[in-house]
């Protein structure tokens, strides 16, 4: 659409008719204070995207927001009170309400703010023009930064000087790419991309957890692959991950689509950042990943080389038993990313094992003790031997057969 389109005074935003949203408007916007819906809900309405969360801004101070919310039967939660944010829980749903503010001091990681009543000043301290839009309760559209035209033009543009906006909060650099990955706007605004490249070294000063949060959102986004390629070309993935493989991410995305799998953040991070165990350890340390994420990536990277097609059903069942269903899916995805066969071969392997109920070993160490074996480390060794015997026979022997096998082994040791 043309950037010259006339901006409407009001827009018909369905979320404004939501009873819970209207309750927040009514509770907070009294006593001479104004309240508006801001940010993503407005942006996504104009883009025709589903509105997931509705955030508000208001001239009312945080204590007043809490008191008015409580008086209206809502539960106030001081989720970010130092920055003016109170969460009001209405009808079981959470709405963030933030007092108008302006930055007094920033260091690229944190900001000192003061509260105010100037809507334009509050809007212009935000990151992108499309996130500075706000709506009144009657749908009146407020656009002090030209975000409406940028949305119509599919352009993600920083408010004012791009370099200055990134210097205020370096995470905005990654948000630029994450929004492109989510919205699929294509070409980057030249000023935004140039500023991001100049500021990329500053990402090293950010908390790893903040970077990890953005990267998880980014790799799950619909346009993650072309954006990852753009980040690689800009030298940004090198700063974030050290080594990155956007082409591997693309093959995992293709595998998920062909296999009918929902996007998986751990699967996609493993492909983007890993080929060998050292890659996983480096990524886990750089992003301070949870143990679960690190272990999930490690399983996929370790098992992938052993899952090269053709794989018979027996081998797939053994892999599913050892790795678990999610582990096998991640490992096959990683194999599709790094292996030498076409993606369809790995999808066929996944289809062959899909729906197979992974069995559990029908006996345990307590059965060995009941059979007369003394507790101790030897129990684990004997149990592993019995498990291998069971696996080698296609998981077919039942509990009675396994107990008999135990007794034979114990008798042979006497």
Order of alpha helices (4+ residues) and beta strands (2+ residues): alpha-beta-alpha-beta-alpha-beta-beta-beta-beta-beta-alpha-beta-beta-alpha-alpha-alpha-alpha-alpha-alpha-alpha-alpha-alpha-alpha-alpha-alpha-alpha-alpha-alpha-alpha
